[in-house]
């Protein structure tokens, strides 16, 4: 489809603004804040007393109710843990009532607040294959080295698999890492996890919300065919200067925040603030001394040769009517040095802005993102073969929101420019290069409509890939039926596409080199044939169904079955033998399974247990085979208990059991000559390298089962009203289970994942 055919679709989205503005009645909107701190009240309840009109606040504390009949009302905001607040308002036809509400914390335990907010959101949002994570949930995890991290928490979620502690990747419901979009404040992060595999580039203390969309996501998200992880950071402290410094055997970090213009509810609620955080990983220096029983997987030397540095900063401006502007920037670096074997380093730099505009005389609320990022990675090995990749991304996103009485209309436009520079020399000595610039344009519309017990969310996305050229029209649908107060059924599905590729091959167990390419512009062929494909995009279709049940006041059960059909997958041709061979190969695939989660939370206990049954298959035209991340059964148990006077002690436990990953069996070995000297190469008396003869059945074997127990114990010491010291003792792999990572075929040696790792961490907050 050409751009001429795409244009009418985009104009249709724009026309919806006029339709929305044409509705009758008045609008009531505003924000709800904590009166003392200026922090938004997330998913609080706002309603007009004595009527059926009501809504919930979002992650910024914003609410809006449209098409309200003219009249005088009493606007009420409630949230467990806070005293309710009410004001009198006068609604007029075609007019907007802008009202800020400030709440005061009560004596109710705040753990109940989280439960109440989750249940309100469950009833009013479709939320199929969506898990919302708060910093408090991440902090409930037994910490590695005394500091929790998103990289440690994600594998606890149903449907998410990691392949290892070193160089491991995140696989979500049958999708490979490149098929998952990771967003930080609306910006795509291309490599969010460090090579050690235990830590991400994100700081738990800066996070406001995380939405993990494991499939069936709505039309506002595009450019990926498997999953989305949407991370939003909070603003800095609006009332006082504060911070945190922390250290443990793995890393140290610091966070500083405070007001530029102090928040004051009595002066309109406007404010500005800053937040700055940095961390440095030094396990490469501490591990030889503290953990001498650990040896490198590549060199057999003592220690873990990983280091990293992350810096993130943000400045926020908030107006009294809810309009806000955030400016942010970051620099993330990572280095691995297997001395004498390989050295790798990567750097990601980026900056951008996200904003929310609340016009005083319009029912349309506008938000958007403008961002730039640059990712560069290089790998130097003993063979000195070039392996490097760079991707520069420019992106602009603009969204429009209209809030009706029982509906929300959201539509918008995306622009993304990608410049790639990729050089990779494979094991056969053939170099694959790509230096390209491509542009992606998209428009979308999604409508959330509450009809009786139903919450319906149809959507449509039109994605135009300039370099192909191709247009993908992608209908999406989500629905939830509130059968009773405690039981809800939900459904979702849609079409998805993407153009970007990764150098990481799904055959690889260790993926330290993560390079990126735009999709092929030359002809590609159907799997195992010489028949050209009808398009050069990766595409998938999702279908999901399940139910949620509130078994008791604090018990929540969620069950979902899913099916993902990957109708076309494209990979770098690692077996390219000459310049005439294609740079890319294609496959098809399927993933299906069932995810079950059970959650309990009260003032002292937090229990989260999950079970996942999964099947992942690929078809390369020659055979159907399971992927290396096809874990059939996966069980997680997370238990956290606070105890002692004033809850100053916290104990946490996490146990994980997973069946073994597939691998390709070895049939034999041979002497391999690369013929560097041409026909004069001495193949009779010379010494070639050892080559491996693989089983013709790909991934027909299975590694042993995996299981691991992590424990931690935290003690909090208070020094005055706002200063405290946290001391955390933790043990990773507490019973020292020898979990296999992979088998080194050349050295004929089993390589295990990390052994028992005790640690002690300190964190000072002020």
C-alpha positions, 0 to 999 in steps of 0.5 A: 500500500502506498502513502497515497492510500495511507493518507485517507486513513490518517485523515480519518483519525484527525476527523475524530477530533471534530466528532469528539468536540461535537458532543453535548454537556459539560466537562469536569476534569483536574488532578488529585494530589497528596497535599503534603508532597504533591505526589499524584494520587494514582487510580483514586476514585472521583465522582459526582455525589448522588449520580452515576458519573465517576472515573479514576485518576491515571498515573499522573493523578489526572481525571476527566468526565465528559458530556455531564448534564448542566447543573450544580454538583458536589465533586468527591475524591476518595482513596483508601489511606487518605481522607476524602475531599469534596468541593461544589462545582457548577457544570454548564453546557459546552464549558470545562470545569477545571478542579484540582483536589488535594488529599491528606493521608489518614492512618489507614495502612498504605498496603491496603491502598495498593489492593484497592487501586488494583481492584478499581483498575481491574474493573474499569480497564481491559488489561488483557495480558497486562501486568502493572508493576509498582516499585513496592512490588520490585522491592519485595523481591529478594535482592541480589547484592542488596539492591532490587532491579527490574531485570530480576523481577521480570522473570517472576512474571508469567510468560517471561523466560530468561536464558541465563545470568550471564548474557541472558535475554528476556523472552516473552510468550514465545517472542525473541528480545528484538520482538519486545519493545522496551520504553522509558518515558516513551523512548525506545531503549534498544538494549535495556539489560547489562551483560551480567544479566542481573541488572538493567539500566533502570533504577527502581527508585526512579520508577512510577509505573511499569506496564508489561504487555505480554501480548494482545496490546492495543493500537497505541503501541506498534513496531513490535510483534510480541510484547511491550514493556512501558516504564514511566519514571516519577518526578523529583521530590517537589517539597525538599531536597532528598536522596539515597546512596547505596553500595554492595559487592556488585555495584554502588549508586546514588540518587539526588532529587529536590524542588526547583520551584517548591510545590504549595497546594495553597498557591495553585499547586504548580512546581518544578523539580529535578532528579539525578541518579547514577550507578557503577558496577564493579563485580569485575573487581570485587568477584575475584576477592569475594567470590573466588569460587566463580570462574569465567565461562570463557577463560576459566579465570577467577571472577566475573569480567563485567562492569557498567555505568548508568546515569539518568537525569530528569527535570520536571515542570508542572502547572496548576491545571495538570499541564506538565513538561519533562526533560530527560537524558541518559548515558548507559555503558557496559563492558565485558573483558574475557582476557585474551579471548574477547572484549565487548563494550556498548554505549547508549546515549539519549535525551528527550522530552515528554509533555502533557497539555491540558488546554483550558478551553478544549475537551482534547488533552494532548500528550507526546514525546520527542526523543533522540537516542544513539546505541553503539556496540563493538566486539573484538575477538581473537580472530580480529573479525569485525563485529560492530553495530550502531543505531540512531533513532529519532522519534516524535509521538503525538497523542490526543485524548477525549474523555466522554461519560463512559468512554475514552477516545485516544488517537495519534501519530508516530514518526520514527527515523532509524539509521543503522550501521552494521558490520558482522563477519560470520564463522565462515569468514563472510562479512555482512554489512548494512548502512541504511536510513529508514523512516516509519510513520504510523497513525492509530485510533483506539476507543474504550467504551463501557457498556453495562458490564462490558468494557470494550476497546477496539482499535486500528493502527496504520503503520507505513514503512518507507524503505520497504515500501509497505503499509500494514493495517492492524486492527486490534480488539480488547474486551472485558466482561464484569460477570460479578463483583469478583469475576471478570472475563477478558479477550484480546487479539490483533495484527502486528508488524515490525521492520527492525531486526537483531543480530542475535540468532535464536540458536544462540545461548549466549548473546553478548553482541546485540546489534540491530539492522533495518529490514531487508530491502532486497528480495527474500524468500519463503522458508526453504524455497526460492519463492519470493515473499509477498512482503519484507516485514515480520508479522504476527497475529495474537489471540488471548482469552482468560479470566480474573477472580477476586477469591477473597478480599486480598486474593487475586487469581488470573488465568490466560490462554494465548496463541501467537502466530508468527507468520513471517520472521526474518533473521541474519543469514549466519550461514552465508558462504559467499557474497552471492548468498542472501543476507537474510533468511525467513521462518514462520513460528507459533507460540501457545500456552497458559499462564496462571498467577495467584496474588495475596497482599496485606499489611504484612504479607505479599505472596505472588505465585505463577505457573506457565505452560508454554510451547514455542516452535519455528519452521525454517522450511526444512524442519519444525523445531523448538527454540532454545527458550522453549521452556515447557513448565515454569513455576515462581514463588515469591513471599515477602513478610514484614515483622517486628516493631513498626515493621522494621524487619523484612524477609523475602524468598523467591523460588523458581523451577523450570524444565530444561531448555532445548539444544542441538545434540552433537554427532561428532567432530572434524578438523576444519581448515579455513584455507587462508593460504588458498590451494597451498594450504597444508591439509595433510600435516597442518593443524586445523581447528576443531569443527562440530558435526551437529545432529540434523534434528535441530534442538532435539535434546533437552538440558536438565531442569533448573531450580534456584532459591534466593533469600534476603533479610532487611533491617531498617534503622530510622534516624529522625523523621526523614533519614533511614539506613537499610541493611540487607543480607541476601543469598542468591542460589541459597542451596548452591544448585548446579544449574547448567548454562550450556555445554562447551562442545569444543572443550567438552565441558559443562558450564554452569550458571552462577553458584551461591552468592552471599552479599551484604548491602547498605542503603542510606536515605535522607 
